[in-house]
Amino acid sequence: MRYHPRMNEATPPAPPPRVPPVEPALLGSAVFVFAEYLQSVADEMPPEPEDEDEDEDEDEEDEDEDDDEEESASPINMREVLDLFAEELGTTVPVTLTLYLRVTALYRLLAASPSLARLASDSDEGEGILNEDALVAASRLDLHVTRTSAGAVADFDPRQFRDALTSG
């Protein structure tokens, strides 16, 4: 039995999709809309019950570990955020998707690194407001896209982001 020569050739995997840059002002608007969305989600969440007895905390540690798995699901509804961006910012589908990937990557990066969050914030404007260097970096730096069973996730390289903030 003879095999076709092409059957022996390995096809290189497709490169990960590239997330295009956006205008820093548009990203700033998207960050503002996203912050309002997060606040509305937080307002709708039921308050966590406060534990009155510390002894109960020790007994419940094993139960809390099981609860952590359930709480790891993100309260962010992608469809709602995409709809908000499209409605509030008047963006096309590709730009809306790009904004979503960039804003959520920025959110994850700053939530995971308080020192980067301090560098990125505009202390004159108050906490939570990004400075111009942070907006330019978040709008232009490459995102690393990773495919998972749940979909694709885009993340910034923390070193590149820090370098962009400190060099500007």
C-alpha positions as CSV (number, residue, x, y, z in Angstrom):
1,M,0.0,0.0,0.0
2,R,1.4,3.4,-1.0
3,Y,0.7,6.6,0.8
4,H,0.4,9.9,-0.9
5,P,3.5,12.1,-0.2
6,R,1.4,14.8,1.4
7,M,0.2,12.5,4.1
8,N,3.7,12.5,5.6
9,E,3.9,16.3,5.7
10,A,2.9,17.9,9.0
11,T,0.9,21.1,8.7
12,P,2.1,23.8,11.0
13,P,-0.5,25.0,13.5
14,A,-2.3,28.2,12.7
15,P,-0.8,31.2,14.5
16,P,-2.9,32.6,17.3
17,P,-5.2,35.3,16.1
18,R,-3.8,38.9,16.5
19,V,-5.9,41.4,18.3
20,P,-5.7,44.7,16.4
21,P,-4.9,48.0,18.2
22,V,-7.5,50.6,19.0
23,E,-7.5,54.3,19.6
24,P,-6.6,55.1,23.2
25,A,-9.6,57.5,23.6
26,L,-12.0,54.7,22.4
27,L,-10.4,52.3,24.8
28,G,-10.7,54.8,27.6
29,S,-14.5,55.1,26.9
30,A,-14.8,51.3,26.8
31,V,-13.0,51.1,30.2
32,F,-15.5,53.6,31.6
33,V,-18.5,51.6,30.3
34,F,-16.9,48.4,31.6
35,A,-16.4,50.0,35.1
36,E,-20.0,51.0,35.2
37,Y,-21.1,47.5,34.1
38,L,-18.9,46.0,36.9
39,Q,-20.5,48.3,39.4
40,S,-24.0,47.3,38.4
41,V,-23.0,43.6,38.7
42,A,-21.6,44.3,42.1
43,D,-24.8,46.1,43.2
44,E,-26.9,43.2,42.1
45,M,-24.8,40.6,43.9
46,P,-26.3,39.5,47.3
47,P,-24.1,40.6,50.2
48,E,-21.9,37.9,51.7
49,P,-23.0,36.8,55.2
50,E,-20.6,37.9,57.9
51,D,-19.3,35.1,60.2
52,E,-19.8,36.0,63.9
53,D,-17.8,33.2,65.4
54,E,-14.2,32.5,64.4
55,D,-14.4,28.9,65.6
56,E,-17.0,28.2,62.9
57,D,-14.5,29.5,60.3
58,E,-12.1,26.7,61.2
59,D,-14.8,24.1,60.8
60,E,-16.0,25.5,57.5
61,E,-12.6,25.7,55.8
62,D,-13.1,22.4,54.0
63,E,-16.5,23.6,52.8
64,D,-15.0,26.9,51.6
65,E,-12.6,25.1,49.4
66,D,-15.5,23.5,47.6
67,D,-17.3,26.8,47.3
68,D,-14.2,28.4,45.8
69,E,-14.6,26.3,42.7
70,E,-18.1,27.5,42.2
71,E,-17.1,31.2,42.8
72,S,-14.3,31.0,40.2
73,A,-16.9,31.5,37.5
74,S,-16.8,35.1,36.3
75,P,-19.8,37.3,37.0
76,I,-19.0,39.1,33.7
77,N,-21.5,38.3,31.0
78,M,-19.7,38.6,27.7
79,R,-22.9,39.2,25.6
80,E,-24.0,42.0,28.0
81,V,-20.7,43.7,27.8
82,L,-20.5,43.4,24.0
83,D,-24.0,44.8,23.7
84,L,-23.1,47.7,26.0
85,F,-20.0,48.5,24.0
86,A,-21.9,48.4,20.7
87,E,-24.8,50.6,22.0
88,E,-22.8,53.1,24.1
89,L,-19.8,53.5,21.8
90,G,-21.4,52.8,18.4
91,T,-18.7,50.4,17.4
92,T,-18.8,47.7,14.7
93,V,-18.7,44.0,15.5
94,P,-14.9,43.6,15.0
95,V,-14.1,46.8,17.0
96,T,-16.5,45.7,19.8
97,L,-14.8,42.3,20.0
98,T,-11.4,44.0,20.1
99,L,-12.4,46.3,22.8
100,Y,-13.8,43.5,24.9
101,L,-10.6,41.5,24.6
102,R,-8.4,44.5,25.5
103,V,-10.6,45.7,28.4
104,T,-11.0,42.3,30.0
105,A,-7.3,41.6,29.6
106,L,-6.5,44.9,31.2
107,Y,-9.0,44.2,34.0
108,R,-7.4,40.8,34.7
109,L,-3.8,42.2,34.6
110,L,-4.5,45.1,37.0
111,A,-6.6,42.9,39.3
112,A,-3.7,40.4,39.5
113,S,-1.0,43.1,40.0
114,P,-1.7,45.9,42.5
115,S,1.7,47.5,41.7
116,L,0.8,47.7,38.0
117,A,-2.6,49.1,38.9
118,R,-0.9,51.9,40.9
119,L,1.5,52.6,38.0
120,A,-1.5,52.7,35.6
121,S,-3.8,54.9,37.7
122,D,-3.9,58.6,37.3
123,S,-3.5,59.8,40.9
124,D,-4.6,63.3,40.0
125,E,-8.0,62.0,38.8
126,G,-8.5,59.5,41.6
127,E,-8.3,55.7,42.0
128,G,-9.6,53.6,39.1
129,I,-8.9,56.3,36.4
130,L,-6.2,55.2,34.0
131,N,-3.4,57.5,33.0
132,E,-2.6,58.3,29.4
133,D,0.4,56.0,29.3
134,A,-1.7,53.0,30.5
135,L,-4.4,53.7,27.9
136,V,-1.8,53.9,25.1
137,A,-0.1,50.7,26.3
138,A,-3.4,48.8,26.6
139,S,-4.6,50.0,23.2
140,R,-1.4,49.2,21.3
141,L,0.5,46.3,23.0
142,D,0.1,42.8,21.6
143,L,-2.3,40.4,23.4
144,H,-1.4,36.8,23.9
145,V,-4.4,34.7,22.9
146,T,-4.8,31.3,24.4
147,R,-7.5,28.9,23.3
148,T,-9.2,26.9,26.1
149,S,-12.1,24.5,26.2
150,A,-14.3,27.5,27.3
151,G,-13.1,29.7,24.4
152,A,-10.3,32.1,23.8
153,V,-8.6,34.3,26.4
154,A,-6.4,37.3,25.7
155,D,-3.8,38.5,28.1
156,F,-1.1,41.2,28.2
157,D,2.5,40.4,29.0
158,P,2.9,42.0,32.4
159,R,6.6,42.9,31.7
160,Q,5.8,44.6,28.4
161,F,3.0,46.5,30.1
162,R,5.2,47.6,33.0
163,D,7.9,48.6,30.5
164,A,5.5,50.7,28.5
165,L,4.3,52.5,31.7
166,T,7.8,53.2,33.0
167,S,9.3,54.3,29.7
168,G,6.6,56.8,28.8
